[in-house]
Amino acid sequence: MSGSRDGYFILGDLDYYYLNTGSTSISNAESGGRNTLASMFARADYSFNDKLLLSATIRRDGSSNFGADNLYAYFPAFSAAWRLSNEKFIKSISWITDLKIRAGYGETGNQNIPGNNAFDLYQPLNTTSYYAITGTNVLTSGISQNQIGNPSLMWEKLKSLNIGLDFTLLNGALDGSVDMYQKNTEGMLFPVSLPLQTAGMASSPFRNVGNMQNRGLEIVLNYRSPSTQEGGFTYDAGITFATNNNKIMKLAPGIDSSPYAAGGLTTTIFKVGMPYGEFYGYKQDGIFQNATEVTASTQPGARIGGIKYADANGDLMFSTDDRTALGSPLPKFTYGLNFNASYKNFDIMLFFYGSQGNKIYNVTKNFTDFQSFPSAASTRLLDAWSPTNTDSWVPSPSALASPLEYESSSYYVEDGSYFRLKNLQLGYDLKNIKIKNISGLRIYVSATNVFTLTKYSGLDPEVSQVSSTFSLPGIDLGVYPSPRQFLIGISARF
């Protein structure tokens, strides 16, 4: 519930500002929703001589977010493992401490959509359903549809297959795992845009729009230095590495592609054969340098110093068909490194993380690099195109620039790769402290987000997903940057 008013008589005492003392702009609103999730599952586990391990589960989930015919779905899963290190032919290998291969398959469901999606909803609203039928100034109330239901909507299913290897070597000094996986998402839940001319002002329903596939490799390695005498130098280090190949396999019947918008720009396209969240728009082909180039172009609003778009389809004519894929927000691989060490009473902990090969759609350029928001100009404009700076790809500011220059294009798309020291901690342990009831005291200083190496021009390359009723990855609408924090602490043992 919410309410608001204006028109308060200024008395200088803030205690007077109750809602009912306002005299103008009186408004109130209320919204709500409800949904139910009911689940049950069964599980069985089996172990034979601690060598053969089997596990199986099945769950039945029901959600009120779907229509009556599709409330429930079943999700099975099973896994098997063989601990090779317990076999005689492996036990004789002294440097193998533990070795296990495993495989698993499982299905899970997603019902994370707004409630009541299965139903047509109506509401009385004076801007859409009130009319002066009698010809006077008196409005007659009516109702209008504000949501189109989809009673045939079903659960989104994720089917995962995984094959892995776990190992511990050299009496525990080295351990890790290697995993290969494939994940198929079937019946992805997304809202589908409908033409206003036939659908009216009602919100678009969610549909099971298609299938998506993820394939990848994950590697984890950890090393621990052999123990030494007390107070000697010891350390452990670990690395993680992961790749993921993403592809949309299928969309709804009759649909080959579907564009989506964020921040007032059509930033993203879902298209069969492309990665999830692929950026979409015109490809910048430089800046119009002179009147000859402007005259020869069929691009509407072409001007000297303005963005020039590439003829992506090769028909020698500018059109909306020249829009093309501009890069994926999904990284080619991610990696991490952690390092811990101690010497006498000192210790240090470091954690690095990196992402490589992903793109970021910097929507904030729309507000800072064009004349539509001149008070928020970016320092990039100091390097904008001019007759004496013809190598720049930043368009010259102009109040006469065509709106086409602001539309979705590769001008907004940047390399989002980065390498970051996420955590650093230094500590000193007062092991022999003599304070009553205290057996130990450790003093430490730590910092987060210590430094970031990146070519991205935005505030932070670690951009989270744009979330409303669904998510579009890699879009920067002005994300608040990850803060650099410093902490001094004391921990005691009693």
LINKAUR-V197942 format. One line per field, one symbol per residue. ss: DSSP state (@ for helix, = for strand, . for the rest). phi: phi as a letter, one per 30 degrees, with the letter a starting at -180 (. if undefined). psi: psi as a letter, one per 40 degrees, with the letter a starting at -180 (. if undefined). A space follows every 10 residues. Layout:
ss: ???
phi: ???
psi: ???
//
This chain:
ss: .=====.... ...@@@..@@ @..======. ......==== ========.. .========= ===....@@@ .========= ===@@@.@@@ @....===== ========== .......... ===..@@@@. =........= ...====... .....===== =========@ @@.======= ======..== =....@@@@. ..=..===.= ========== ====...... ...======= ========== =.....==== ==..====== =......=== ==.====... @@@@@@.... ......===. .........@ @@.====... ..======== ===..===== ======..== ==..@@@@.. @@@@@@..@@ @@@..=..=. .......... ..@@@@..=@ @@===..=== ========== ....=..=.= ========== ====...... .....==... ==..==.... ....====== ===.
phi: .baabciddd cicddddded cdcbhdbaab baababbbbb bbbbbbbbhh ccbbbbbbbb cbbddcdedb dcacbdaabb bbdddcdddc eddddcdabb cbbababbcb bdbediddcd cbadbddbbc adddicdddc dbbbdcacdb dcdbedcccc bbbbbcbbbh hjdbblabbc bbbccciecb dcdcdddcci cdddddbddl bbbbbabbbb bbbbdedbde iddbabbbbb bbbaccadca cdeiccabdb caiibddbbc bejcddiedb ldcdcjbdca dddddddcdd iebdicdccd ddcicibdad dddbdckcdc ddababbbbb bbbhccbbbb bcbbbbjccb cdddddcccb ddbddcddde ddcdeaecbd ddccdddadc ddeddddead ddcbdcdabb ddbbbcbbcd dcdcbeicca bbcbbbbchd abcacdddda ddddddcbca cbdicccjdd ddddcbbcbb bbcc
psi: iiiiiafhhh eehdeegide eieifhiiii iiiiihhhii iiihihhhff dhhiiiihih ihheeiidef diiigiiiii ihgdeeided dehdehdhhh iiiihihiih fgiiiedeih iiihhdeeei igdeeaehhh iaiihehhig eehihhhhhh hhhihhihif fedhiaihhh ihhhhhfhhi ihiihdddea eiiiiiigea iihhiihhhh hhhhiiiaih eihiiiiiii hhihhihhdi aihehdihii ihfeigdihh iheiihehih aihhfaihdi dddddeiehh ehiheihhii gdefeeihie eeiiheiieh idiiiihihh iihbeiiihi hiiihheiih hgddddeeei edgdefiied eefiiieege eiehihhhee hidddeihie dehiheiihh hdhhhhihhg dfighhehei hhhiiiiifd ihhieheadh eghiihhbei hhiehhefih ihihihhhih hih.
//
